[in-house]
Amino acid sequence: MSYTLEFADAQQPMDEVVETSGVKLLIDPKASLFLIGTEMDYVEEKLKSGFVFTNPNEKGRCGCGESFHV
């Protein structure tokens, strides 16, 4: 599995909606069970910046950090 962020043209009927700090996230219902308790943050470091996901359901990640399993 991997975390994917995309712009949505429209909200689908079964999407879960999370809204905080003026940001609205639409979550595909097939992903909801795997994301329960997940925290997302934006981090800026000297050599990289981007979104960081802290998911209590993760059991492991690949070496590159792009994918995970539950």
PDB file of N, H, CA, C and O in Angstrom:
ATOM      1  N   MET A   1       0.840  -1.166   0.000  1.00  0.00           N
ATOM      2  CA  MET A   1       0.000   0.000   0.000  1.00  0.00           C
ATOM      3  C   MET A   1       0.888   1.232   0.000  1.00  0.00           C
ATOM      4  O   MET A   1       2.052   1.176   0.399  1.00  0.00           O
ATOM      5  N   SER A   2       0.324   2.346  -0.453  1.00  0.00           N
ATOM      6  H   SER A   2      -0.620   2.391  -0.777  1.00  0.00           H
ATOM      7  CA  SER A   2       1.076   3.602  -0.429  1.00  0.00           C
ATOM      8  C   SER A   2       0.095   4.754  -0.236  1.00  0.00           C
ATOM      9  O   SER A   2      -1.096   4.641  -0.525  1.00  0.00           O
ATOM     10  N   TYR A   3       0.632   5.862   0.258  1.00  0.00           N
ATOM     11  H   TYR A   3       1.600   5.954   0.493  1.00  0.00           H
ATOM     12  CA  TYR A   3      -0.166   7.066   0.433  1.00  0.00           C
ATOM     13  C   TYR A   3      -0.131   7.849  -0.868  1.00  0.00           C
ATOM     14  O   TYR A   3       0.938   8.102  -1.423  1.00  0.00           O
ATOM     15  N   THR A   4      -1.315   8.233  -1.353  1.00  0.00           N
ATOM     16  H   THR A   4      -2.183   8.028  -0.902  1.00  0.00           H
ATOM     17  CA  THR A   4      -1.411   8.972  -2.602  1.00  0.00           C
ATOM     18  C   THR A   4      -2.274  10.203  -2.378  1.00  0.00           C
ATOM     19  O   THR A   4      -3.396  10.104  -1.880  1.00  0.00           O
ATOM     20  N   LEU A   5      -1.749  11.353  -2.746  1.00  0.00           N
ATOM     21  H   LEU A   5      -0.838  11.434  -3.151  1.00  0.00           H
ATOM     22  CA  LEU A   5      -2.501  12.604  -2.662  1.00  0.00           C
ATOM     23  C   LEU A   5      -2.761  13.095  -4.072  1.00  0.00           C
ATOM     24  O   LEU A   5      -1.842  13.221  -4.881  1.00  0.00           O
ATOM     25  N   GLU A   6      -4.033  13.373  -4.356  1.00  0.00           N
ATOM     26  H   GLU A   6      -4.779  13.271  -3.698  1.00  0.00           H
ATOM     27  CA  GLU A   6      -4.429  13.880  -5.668  1.00  0.00           C
ATOM     28  C   GLU A   6      -5.492  14.942  -5.477  1.00  0.00           C
ATOM     29  O   GLU A   6      -6.239  14.909  -4.499  1.00  0.00           O
ATOM     30  N   PHE A   7      -5.565  15.880  -6.401  1.00  0.00           N
ATOM     31  H   PHE A   7      -4.958  15.907  -7.196  1.00  0.00           H
ATOM     32  CA  PHE A   7      -6.650  16.844  -6.380  1.00  0.00           C
ATOM     33  C   PHE A   7      -7.925  16.155  -6.843  1.00  0.00           C
ATOM     34  O   PHE A   7      -7.898  15.362  -7.784  1.00  0.00           O
ATOM     35  N   ALA A   8      -9.042  16.454  -6.186  1.00  0.00           N
ATOM     36  H   ALA A   8      -9.065  17.098  -5.422  1.00  0.00           H
ATOM     37  CA  ALA A   8     -10.331  15.862  -6.554  1.00  0.00           C
ATOM     38  C   ALA A   8     -11.181  16.915  -7.265  1.00  0.00           C
ATOM     39  O   ALA A   8     -11.251  18.070  -6.846  1.00  0.00           O
ATOM     40  N   ASP A   9     -11.815  16.487  -8.340  1.00  0.00           N
ATOM     41  H   ASP A   9     -11.758  15.549  -8.681  1.00  0.00           H
ATOM     42  CA  ASP A   9     -12.714  17.392  -9.061  1.00  0.00           C
ATOM     43  C   ASP A   9     -14.051  17.517  -8.341  1.00  0.00           C
ATOM     44  O   ASP A   9     -14.681  18.574  -8.354  1.00  0.00           O
ATOM     45  N   ALA A  10     -14.474  16.424  -7.714  1.00  0.00           N
ATOM     46  H   ALA A  10     -13.963  15.565  -7.703  1.00  0.00           H
ATOM     47  CA  ALA A  10     -15.760  16.420  -7.022  1.00  0.00           C
ATOM     48  C   ALA A  10     -15.749  15.359  -5.930  1.00  0.00           C
ATOM     49  O   ALA A  10     -15.022  14.370  -6.016  1.00  0.00           O
ATOM     50  N   GLN A  11     -16.554  15.576  -4.915  1.00  0.00           N
ATOM     51  H   GLN A  11     -17.145  16.380  -4.846  1.00  0.00           H
ATOM     52  CA  GLN A  11     -16.696  14.603  -3.835  1.00  0.00           C
ATOM     53  C   GLN A  11     -17.612  13.470  -4.287  1.00  0.00           C
ATOM     54  O   GLN A  11     -18.689  13.709  -4.834  1.00  0.00           O
ATOM     55  N   GLN A  12     -17.176  12.243  -4.054  1.00  0.00           N
ATOM     56  H   GLN A  12     -16.301  12.048  -3.610  1.00  0.00           H
ATOM     57  CA  GLN A  12     -17.987  11.077  -4.391  1.00  0.00           C
ATOM     58  C   GLN A  12     -18.932  10.776  -3.221  1.00  0.00           C
ATOM     59  O   GLN A  12     -18.620  11.121  -2.081  1.00  0.00           O
ATOM     60  N   PRO A  13     -20.077  10.141  -3.481  1.00  0.00           N
ATOM     61  CA  PRO A  13     -21.078   9.923  -2.436  1.00  0.00           C
ATOM     62  C   PRO A  13     -20.564   9.195  -1.186  1.00  0.00           C
ATOM     63  O   PRO A  13     -21.034   9.489  -0.087  1.00  0.00           O
ATOM     64  N   MET A  14     -19.630   8.270  -1.312  1.00  0.00           N
ATOM     65  H   MET A  14     -19.248   8.031  -2.204  1.00  0.00           H
ATOM     66  CA  MET A  14     -19.187   7.485  -0.158  1.00  0.00           C
ATOM     67  C   MET A  14     -17.864   7.982   0.436  1.00  0.00           C
ATOM     68  O   MET A  14     -17.358   7.378   1.382  1.00  0.00           O
ATOM     69  N   ASP A  15     -17.294   9.069  -0.099  1.00  0.00           N
ATOM     70  H   ASP A  15     -17.705   9.559  -0.868  1.00  0.00           H
ATOM     71  CA  ASP A  15     -16.032   9.598   0.420  1.00  0.00           C
ATOM     72  C   ASP A  15     -16.188  10.035   1.870  1.00  0.00           C
ATOM     73  O   ASP A  15     -17.203  10.616   2.254  1.00  0.00           O
ATOM     74  N   GLU A  16     -15.159   9.744   2.671  1.00  0.00           N
ATOM     75  H   GLU A  16     -14.334   9.273   2.359  1.00  0.00           H
ATOM     76  CA  GLU A  16     -15.111  10.281   4.024  1.00  0.00           C
ATOM     77  C   GLU A  16     -14.469  11.651   3.931  1.00  0.00           C
ATOM     78  O   GLU A  16     -13.478  11.821   3.221  1.00  0.00           O
ATOM     79  N   VAL A  17     -15.019  12.631   4.635  1.00  0.00           N
ATOM     80  H   VAL A  17     -15.824  12.493   5.211  1.00  0.00           H
ATOM     81  CA  VAL A  17     -14.521  13.997   4.567  1.00  0.00           C
ATOM     82  C   VAL A  17     -13.886  14.364   5.906  1.00  0.00           C
ATOM     83  O   VAL A  17     -14.505  14.229   6.961  1.00  0.00           O
ATOM     84  N   VAL A  18     -12.644  14.830   5.843  1.00  0.00           N
ATOM     85  H   VAL A  18     -12.141  14.941   4.986  1.00  0.00           H
ATOM     86  CA  VAL A  18     -11.939  15.328   7.019  1.00  0.00           C
ATOM     87  C   VAL A  18     -11.539  16.757   6.708  1.00  0.00           C
ATOM     88  O   VAL A  18     -10.869  17.021   5.709  1.00  0.00           O
ATOM     89  N   GLU A  19     -11.955  17.683   7.572  1.00  0.00           N
ATOM     90  H   GLU A  19     -12.499  17.468   8.383  1.00  0.00           H
ATOM     91  CA  GLU A  19     -11.665  19.092   7.333  1.00  0.00           C
ATOM     92  C   GLU A  19     -10.986  19.675   8.569  1.00  0.00           C
ATOM     93  O   GLU A  19     -11.508  19.576   9.679  1.00  0.00           O
ATOM     94  N   THR A  20      -9.813  20.286   8.365  1.00  0.00           N
ATOM     95  H   THR A  20      -9.389  20.366   7.463  1.00  0.00           H
ATOM     96  CA  THR A  20      -9.088  20.907   9.468  1.00  0.00           C
ATOM     97  C   THR A  20      -8.212  22.032   8.940  1.00  0.00           C
ATOM     98  O   THR A  20      -7.619  21.910   7.868  1.00  0.00           O
ATOM     99  N   SER A  21      -8.130  23.104   9.671  1.00  0.00           N
ATOM    100  H   SER A  21      -8.612  23.204  10.541  1.00  0.00           H
ATOM    101  CA  SER A  21      -7.298  24.262   9.316  1.00  0.00           C
ATOM    102  C   SER A  21      -7.558  24.762   7.898  1.00  0.00           C
ATOM    103  O   SER A  21      -6.630  25.184   7.208  1.00  0.00           O
ATOM    104  N   GLY A  22      -8.804  24.717   7.467  1.00  0.00           N
ATOM    105  H   GLY A  22      -9.558  24.375   8.027  1.00  0.00           H
ATOM    106  CA  GLY A  22      -9.159  25.195   6.140  1.00  0.00           C
ATOM    107  C   GLY A  22      -8.831  24.241   5.006  1.00  0.00           C
ATOM    108  O   GLY A  22      -8.989  24.588   3.835  1.00  0.00           O
ATOM    109  N   VAL A  23      -8.373  23.034   5.347  1.00  0.00           N
ATOM    110  H   VAL A  23      -8.245  22.752   6.297  1.00  0.00           H
ATOM    111  CA  VAL A  23      -8.043  22.031   4.338  1.00  0.00           C
ATOM    112  C   VAL A  23      -9.086  20.922   4.389  1.00  0.00           C
ATOM    113  O   VAL A  23      -9.420  20.420   5.462  1.00  0.00           O
ATOM    114  N   LYS A  24      -9.593  20.547   3.230  1.00  0.00           N
ATOM    115  H   LYS A  24      -9.322  20.955   2.358  1.00  0.00           H
ATOM    116  CA  LYS A  24     -10.606  19.500   3.142  1.00  0.00           C
ATOM    117  C   LYS A  24     -10.009  18.282   2.442  1.00  0.00           C
ATOM    118  O   LYS A  24      -9.572  18.375   1.295  1.00  0.00           O
ATOM    119  N   LEU A  25      -9.990  17.146   3.128  1.00  0.00           N
ATOM    120  H   LEU A  25     -10.345  17.070   4.060  1.00  0.00           H
ATOM    121  CA  LEU A  25      -9.482  15.899   2.559  1.00  0.00           C
ATOM    122  C   LEU A  25     -10.644  14.963   2.279  1.00  0.00           C
ATOM    123  O   LEU A  25     -11.552  14.814   3.097  1.00  0.00           O
ATOM    124  N   LEU A  26     -10.602  14.339   1.117  1.00  0.00           N
ATOM    125  H   LEU A  26      -9.864  14.460   0.453  1.00  0.00           H
ATOM    126  CA  LEU A  26     -11.584  13.326   0.758  1.00  0.00           C
ATOM    127  C   LEU A  26     -10.873  11.981   0.779  1.00  0.00           C
ATOM    128  O   LEU A  26      -9.855  11.801   0.110  1.00  0.00           O
ATOM    129  N   ILE A  27     -11.403  11.048   1.537  1.00  0.00           N
ATOM    130  H   ILE A  27     -12.230  11.194   2.080  1.00  0.00           H
ATOM    131  CA  ILE A  27     -10.774   9.742   1.679  1.00  0.00           C
ATOM    132  C   ILE A  27     -11.647   8.681   1.032  1.00  0.00           C
ATOM    133  O   ILE A  27     -12.834   8.556   1.337  1.00  0.00           O
ATOM    134  N   ASP A  28     -11.037   7.921   0.134  1.00  0.00           N
ATOM    135  H   ASP A  28     -10.073   8.023  -0.114  1.00  0.00           H
ATOM    136  CA  ASP A  28     -11.729   6.832  -0.541  1.00  0.00           C
ATOM    137  C   ASP A  28     -12.220   5.838   0.514  1.00  0.00           C
ATOM    138  O   ASP A  28     -11.456   5.471   1.407  1.00  0.00           O
ATOM    139  N   PRO A  29     -13.472   5.397   0.430  1.00  0.00           N
ATOM    140  CA  PRO A  29     -13.994   4.478   1.453  1.00  0.00           C
ATOM    141  C   PRO A  29     -13.223   3.159   1.546  1.00  0.00           C
ATOM    142  O   PRO A  29     -13.224   2.528   2.603  1.00  0.00           O
ATOM    143  N   LYS A  30     -12.567   2.729   0.464  1.00  0.00           N
ATOM    144  H   LYS A  30     -12.567   3.242  -0.395  1.00  0.00           H
ATOM    145  CA  LYS A  30     -11.785   1.490   0.503  1.00  0.00           C
ATOM    146  C   LYS A  30     -10.528   1.648   1.348  1.00  0.00           C
ATOM    147  O   LYS A  30      -9.961   0.654   1.800  1.00  0.00           O
ATOM    148  N   ALA A  31     -10.086   2.883   1.567  1.00  0.00           N
ATOM    149  H   ALA A  31     -10.546   3.690   1.199  1.00  0.00           H
ATOM    150  CA  ALA A  31      -8.859   3.133   2.328  1.00  0.00           C
ATOM    151  C   ALA A  31      -9.127   3.460   3.794  1.00  0.00           C
ATOM    152  O   ALA A  31      -8.208   3.411   4.611  1.00  0.00           O
ATOM    153  N   SER A  32     -10.349   3.785   4.134  1.00  0.00           N
ATOM    154  H   SER A  32     -11.096   3.825   3.471  1.00  0.00           H
ATOM    155  CA  SER A  32     -10.675   4.264   5.479  1.00  0.00           C
ATOM    156  C   SER A  32     -10.210   3.339   6.594  1.00  0.00           C
ATOM    157  O   SER A  32      -9.642   3.807   7.581  1.00  0.00           O
ATOM    158  N   LEU A  33     -10.436   2.049   6.461  1.00  0.00           N
ATOM    159  H   LEU A  33     -10.897   1.669   5.659  1.00  0.00           H
ATOM    160  CA  LEU A  33     -10.069   1.118   7.528  1.00  0.00           C
ATOM    161  C   LEU A  33      -8.572   1.094   7.786  1.00  0.00           C
ATOM    162  O   LEU A  33      -8.144   0.866   8.918  1.00  0.00           O
ATOM    163  N   PHE A  34      -7.774   1.326   6.758  1.00  0.00           N
ATOM    164  H   PHE A  34      -8.122   1.511   5.839  1.00  0.00           H
ATOM    165  CA  PHE A  34      -6.321   1.296   6.899  1.00  0.00           C
ATOM    166  C   PHE A  34      -5.757   2.611   7.433  1.00  0.00           C
ATOM    167  O   PHE A  34      -4.592   2.680   7.824  1.00  0.00           O
ATOM    168  N   LEU A  35      -6.592   3.655   7.447  1.00  0.00           N
ATOM    169  H   LEU A  35      -7.539   3.599   7.129  1.00  0.00           H
ATOM    170  CA  LEU A  35      -6.122   4.983   7.843  1.00  0.00           C
ATOM    171  C   LEU A  35      -6.623   5.440   9.209  1.00  0.00           C
ATOM    172  O   LEU A  35      -6.309   6.551   9.637  1.00  0.00           O
ATOM    173  N   ILE A  36      -7.387   4.616   9.891  1.00  0.00           N
ATOM    174  H   ILE A  36      -7.643   3.714   9.543  1.00  0.00           H
ATOM    175  CA  ILE A  36      -7.923   5.002  11.197  1.00  0.00           C
ATOM    176  C   ILE A  36      -6.768   5.338  12.143  1.00  0.00           C
ATOM    177  O   ILE A  36      -5.857   4.533  12.334  1.00  0.00           O
ATOM    178  N   GLY A  37      -6.817   6.515  12.722  1.00  0.00           N
ATOM    179  H   GLY A  37      -7.557   7.169  12.566  1.00  0.00           H
ATOM    180  CA  GLY A  37      -5.788   6.949  13.663  1.00  0.00           C
ATOM    181  C   GLY A  37      -4.565   7.577  13.020  1.00  0.00           C
ATOM    182  O   GLY A  37      -3.637   7.966  13.730  1.00  0.00           O
ATOM    183  N   THR A  38      -4.534   7.689  11.694  1.00  0.00           N
ATOM    184  H   THR A  38      -5.288   7.373  11.118  1.00  0.00           H
ATOM    185  CA  THR A  38      -3.371   8.236  11.001  1.00  0.00           C
ATOM    186  C   THR A  38      -3.294   9.746  11.173  1.00  0.00           C
ATOM    187  O   THR A  38      -4.303  10.447  11.089  1.00  0.00           O
ATOM    188  N   GLU A  39      -2.083  10.237  11.416  1.00  0.00           N
ATOM    189  H   GLU A  39      -1.263   9.669  11.484  1.00  0.00           H
ATOM    190  CA  GLU A  39      -1.831  11.670  11.475  1.00  0.00           C
ATOM    191  C   GLU A  39      -0.976  12.057  10.272  1.00  0.00           C
ATOM    192  O   GLU A  39      -0.031  11.354   9.913  1.00  0.00           O
ATOM    193  N   MET A  40      -1.324  13.191   9.654  1.00  0.00           N
ATOM    194  H   MET A  40      -2.091  13.762   9.945  1.00  0.00           H
ATOM    195  CA  MET A  40      -0.586  13.685   8.502  1.00  0.00           C
ATOM    196  C   MET A  40      -0.041  15.060   8.841  1.00  0.00           C
ATOM    197  O   MET A  40      -0.756  15.891   9.402  1.00  0.00           O
ATOM    198  N   ASP A  41       1.228  15.311   8.505  1.00  0.00           N
ATOM    199  H   ASP A  41       1.809  14.636   8.049  1.00  0.00           H
ATOM    200  CA  ASP A  41       1.849  16.593   8.782  1.00  0.00           C
ATOM    201  C   ASP A  41       2.737  16.964   7.601  1.00  0.00           C
ATOM    202  O   ASP A  41       3.163  16.096   6.839  1.00  0.00           O
ATOM    203  N   TYR A  42       3.011  18.246   7.453  1.00  0.00           N
ATOM    204  H   TYR A  42       2.665  18.951   8.072  1.00  0.00           H
ATOM    205  CA  TYR A  42       3.932  18.710   6.417  1.00  0.00           C
ATOM    206  C   TYR A  42       5.233  19.087   7.112  1.00  0.00           C
ATOM    207  O   TYR A  42       5.224  19.881   8.053  1.00  0.00           O
ATOM    208  N   VAL A  43       6.347  18.527   6.660  1.00  0.00           N
ATOM    209  H   VAL A  43       6.354  17.882   5.896  1.00  0.00           H
ATOM    210  CA  VAL A  43       7.643  18.733   7.298  1.00  0.00           C
ATOM    211  C   VAL A  43       8.623  19.331   6.298  1.00  0.00           C
ATOM    212  O   VAL A  43       8.709  18.880   5.156  1.00  0.00           O
ATOM    213  N   GLU A  44       9.360  20.346   6.733  1.00  0.00           N
ATOM    214  H   GLU A  44       9.290  20.712   7.661  1.00  0.00           H
ATOM    215  CA  GLU A  44      10.425  20.940   5.916  1.00  0.00           C
ATOM    216  C   GLU A  44      11.749  20.702   6.624  1.00  0.00           C
ATOM    217  O   GLU A  44      11.940  21.134   7.760  1.00  0.00           O
ATOM    218  N   GLU A  45      12.660  20.015   5.951  1.00  0.00           N
ATOM    219  H   GLU A  45      12.505  19.664   5.028  1.00  0.00           H
ATOM    220  CA  GLU A  45      13.990  19.751   6.476  1.00  0.00           C
ATOM    221  C   GLU A  45      15.017  20.349   5.519  1.00  0.00           C
ATOM    222  O   GLU A  45      14.645  20.883   4.474  1.00  0.00           O
ATOM    223  N   LYS A  46      16.287  20.268   5.856  1.00  0.00           N
ATOM    224  H   LYS A  46      16.590  19.834   6.704  1.00  0.00           H
ATOM    225  CA  LYS A  46      17.331  20.866   5.015  1.00  0.00           C
ATOM    226  C   LYS A  46      17.357  20.293   3.603  1.00  0.00           C
ATOM    227  O   LYS A  46      17.522  21.040   2.639  1.00  0.00           O
ATOM    228  N   LEU A  47      17.195  18.980   3.469  1.00  0.00           N
ATOM    229  H   LEU A  47      17.061  18.374   4.253  1.00  0.00           H
ATOM    230  CA  LEU A  47      17.332  18.338   2.163  1.00  0.00           C
ATOM    231  C   LEU A  47      16.017  17.861   1.552  1.00  0.00           C
ATOM    232  O   LEU A  47      15.997  17.414   0.405  1.00  0.00           O
ATOM    233  N   LYS A  48      14.937  17.949   2.291  1.00  0.00           N
ATOM    234  H   LYS A  48      14.953  18.312   3.222  1.00  0.00           H
ATOM    235  CA  LYS A  48      13.654  17.505   1.725  1.00  0.00           C
ATOM    236  C   LYS A  48      12.497  18.152   2.461  1.00  0.00           C
ATOM    237  O   LYS A  48      12.645  18.639   3.582  1.00  0.00           O
ATOM    238  N   SER A  49      11.361  18.150   1.821  1.00  0.00           N
ATOM    239  H   SER A  49      11.241  17.755   0.910  1.00  0.00           H
ATOM    240  CA  SER A  49      10.126  18.622   2.440  1.00  0.00           C
ATOM    241  C   SER A  49       8.979  17.816   1.855  1.00  0.00           C
ATOM    242  O   SER A  49       9.062  17.330   0.727  1.00  0.00           O
ATOM    243  N   GLY A  50       7.922  17.679   2.618  1.00  0.00           N
ATOM    244  H   GLY A  50       7.855  18.073   3.534  1.00  0.00           H
ATOM    245  CA  GLY A  50       6.769  16.949   2.128  1.00  0.00           C
ATOM    246  C   GLY A  50       5.890  16.459   3.250  1.00  0.00           C
ATOM    247  O   GLY A  50       6.141  16.733   4.423  1.00  0.00           O
ATOM    248  N   PHE A  51       4.862  15.736   2.881  1.00  0.00           N
ATOM    249  H   PHE A  51       4.657  15.513   1.928  1.00  0.00           H
ATOM    250  CA  PHE A  51       3.917  15.205   3.854  1.00  0.00           C
ATOM    251  C   PHE A  51       4.487  13.954   4.519  1.00  0.00           C
ATOM    252  O   PHE A  51       5.114  13.114   3.874  1.00  0.00           O
ATOM    253  N   VAL A  52       4.254  13.858   5.817  1.00  0.00           N
ATOM    254  H   VAL A  52       3.745  14.541   6.341  1.00  0.00           H
ATOM    255  CA  VAL A  52       4.686  12.712   6.600  1.00  0.00           C
ATOM    256  C   VAL A  52       3.435  12.103   7.229  1.00  0.00           C
ATOM    257  O   VAL A  52       2.611  12.812   7.808  1.00  0.00           O
ATOM    258  N   PHE A  53       3.303  10.780   7.109  1.00  0.00           N
ATOM    259  H   PHE A  53       3.972  10.204   6.639  1.00  0.00           H
ATOM    260  CA  PHE A  53       2.155  10.072   7.660  1.00  0.00           C
ATOM    261  C   PHE A  53       2.608   9.224   8.843  1.00  0.00           C
ATOM    262  O   PHE A  53       3.578   8.473   8.741  1.00  0.00           O
ATOM    263  N   THR A  54       1.905   9.346   9.963  1.00  0.00           N
ATOM    264  H   THR A  54       1.117   9.956  10.046  1.00  0.00           H
ATOM    265  CA  THR A  54       2.144   8.508  11.134  1.00  0.00           C
ATOM    266  C   THR A  54       0.897   7.656  11.302  1.00  0.00           C
ATOM    267  O   THR A  54      -0.146   8.136  11.746  1.00  0.00           O
ATOM    268  N   ASN A  55       1.020   6.377  10.940  1.00  0.00           N
ATOM    269  H   ASN A  55       1.867   5.987  10.579  1.00  0.00           H
ATOM    270  CA  ASN A  55      -0.122   5.469  10.919  1.00  0.00           C
ATOM    271  C   ASN A  55       0.094   4.360  11.947  1.00  0.00           C
ATOM    272  O   ASN A  55       1.010   3.552  11.790  1.00  0.00           O
ATOM    273  N   PRO A  56      -0.734   4.306  13.000  1.00  0.00           N
ATOM    274  CA  PRO A  56      -0.577   3.270  14.019  1.00  0.00           C
ATOM    275  C   PRO A  56      -0.877   1.864  13.501  1.00  0.00           C
ATOM    276  O   PRO A  56      -0.568   0.881  14.176  1.00  0.00           O
ATOM    277  N   ASN A  57      -1.469   1.755  12.323  1.00  0.00           N
ATOM    278  H   ASN A  57      -1.720   2.553  11.775  1.00  0.00           H
ATOM    279  CA  ASN A  57      -1.809   0.450  11.742  1.00  0.00           C
ATOM    280  C   ASN A  57      -0.662  -0.163  10.953  1.00  0.00           C
ATOM    281  O   ASN A  57      -0.709  -1.347  10.617  1.00  0.00           O
ATOM    282  N   GLU A  58       0.372   0.624  10.651  1.00  0.00           N
ATOM    283  H   GLU A  58       0.410   1.585  10.924  1.00  0.00           H
ATOM    284  CA  GLU A  58       1.502   0.115   9.868  1.00  0.00           C
ATOM    285  C   GLU A  58       2.256  -0.964  10.634  1.00  0.00           C
ATOM    286  O   GLU A  58       2.532  -0.824  11.826  1.00  0.00           O
ATOM    287  N   LYS A  59       2.580  -2.030   9.937  1.00  0.00           N
ATOM    288  H   LYS A  59       2.356  -2.144   8.969  1.00  0.00           H
ATOM    289  CA  LYS A  59       3.392  -3.107  10.510  1.00  0.00           C
ATOM    290  C   LYS A  59       4.819  -3.056   9.975  1.00  0.00           C
ATOM    291  O   LYS A  59       5.722  -3.660  10.553  1.00  0.00           O
ATOM    292  N   GLY A  60       5.025  -2.329   8.863  1.00  0.00           N
ATOM    293  H   GLY A  60       4.291  -1.838   8.394  1.00  0.00           H
ATOM    294  CA  GLY A  60       6.347  -2.206   8.280  1.00  0.00           C
ATOM    295  C   GLY A  60       6.313  -1.344   7.039  1.00  0.00           C
ATOM    296  O   GLY A  60       5.256  -1.100   6.458  1.00  0.00           O
ATOM    297  N   ARG A  61       7.513  -0.879   6.633  1.00  0.00           N
ATOM    298  H   ARG A  61       8.372  -1.077   7.105  1.00  0.00           H
ATOM    299  CA  ARG A  61       7.664  -0.056   5.432  1.00  0.00           C
ATOM    300  C   ARG A  61       8.758  -0.642   4.559  1.00  0.00           C
ATOM    301  O   ARG A  61       9.616  -1.389   5.028  1.00  0.00           O
ATOM    302  N   CYS A  62       8.712  -0.294   3.291  1.00  0.00           N
ATOM    303  H   CYS A  62       8.014   0.312   2.910  1.00  0.00           H
ATOM    304  CA  CYS A  62       9.798  -0.699   2.399  1.00  0.00           C
ATOM    305  C   CYS A  62      11.013   0.171   2.682  1.00  0.00           C
ATOM    306  O   CYS A  62      10.897   1.175   3.385  1.00  0.00           O
ATOM    307  N   GLY A  63      12.143  -0.183   2.167  1.00  0.00           N
ATOM    308  H   GLY A  63      12.238  -0.999   1.596  1.00  0.00           H
ATOM    309  CA  GLY A  63      13.375   0.549   2.428  1.00  0.00           C
ATOM    310  C   GLY A  63      13.364   1.984   1.949  1.00  0.00           C
ATOM    311  O   GLY A  63      14.019   2.835   2.551  1.00  0.00           O
ATOM    312  N   CYS A  64      12.632   2.278   0.873  1.00  0.00           N
ATOM    313  H   CYS A  64      12.100   1.587   0.384  1.00  0.00           H
ATOM    314  CA  CYS A  64      12.618   3.630   0.326  1.00  0.00           C
ATOM    315  C   CYS A  64      11.575   4.507   1.011  1.00  0.00           C
ATOM    316  O   CYS A  64      11.584   5.725   0.836  1.00  0.00           O
ATOM    317  N   GLY A  65      10.675   3.901   1.790  1.00  0.00           N
ATOM    318  H   GLY A  65      10.668   2.911   1.932  1.00  0.00           H
ATOM    319  CA  GLY A  65       9.654   4.663   2.500  1.00  0.00           C
ATOM    320  C   GLY A  65       8.423   5.004   1.679  1.00  0.00           C
ATOM    321  O   GLY A  65       7.550   5.732   2.152  1.00  0.00           O
ATOM    322  N   GLU A  66       8.337   4.491   0.455  1.00  0.00           N
ATOM    323  H   GLU A  66       9.046   3.900   0.071  1.00  0.00           H
ATOM    324  CA  GLU A  66       7.207   4.802  -0.413  1.00  0.00           C
ATOM    325  C   GLU A  66       5.975   3.940  -0.146  1.00  0.00           C
ATOM    326  O   GLU A  66       4.851   4.374  -0.401  1.00  0.00           O
ATOM    327  N   SER A  67       6.169   2.749   0.354  1.00  0.00           N
ATOM    328  H   SER A  67       7.082   2.396   0.561  1.00  0.00           H
ATOM    329  CA  SER A  67       5.018   1.876   0.591  1.00  0.00           C
ATOM    330  C   SER A  67       5.090   1.260   1.982  1.00  0.00           C
ATOM    331  O   SER A  67       6.127   1.292   2.645  1.00  0.00           O
ATOM    332  N   PHE A  68       3.969   0.704   2.403  1.00  0.00           N
ATOM    333  H   PHE A  68       3.127   0.678   1.864  1.00  0.00           H
ATOM    334  CA  PHE A  68       3.877   0.119   3.737  1.00  0.00           C
ATOM    335  C   PHE A  68       2.910  -1.060   3.711  1.00  0.00           C
ATOM    336  O   PHE A  68       2.195  -1.260   2.729  1.00  0.00           O
ATOM    337  N   HIS A  69       2.889  -1.838   4.789  1.00  0.00           N
ATOM    338  H   HIS A  69       3.470  -1.675   5.586  1.00  0.00           H
ATOM    339  CA  HIS A  69       1.896  -2.898   4.907  1.00  0.00           C
ATOM    340  C   HIS A  69       1.297  -2.871   6.298  1.00  0.00           C
ATOM    341  O   HIS A  69       1.917  -2.413   7.257  1.00  0.00           O
ATOM    342  N   VAL A  70       0.062  -3.377   6.383  1.00  0.00           N
ATOM    343  H   VAL A  70      -0.442  -3.749   5.604  1.00  0.00           H
ATOM    344  CA  VAL A  70      -0.666  -3.407   7.663  1.00  0.00           C
ATOM    345  C   VAL A  70      -0.919  -4.835   8.074  1.00  0.00           C
ATOM    346  O   VAL A  70      -1.518  -5.079   9.122  1.00  0.00           O
TER     347      VAL A  70
END
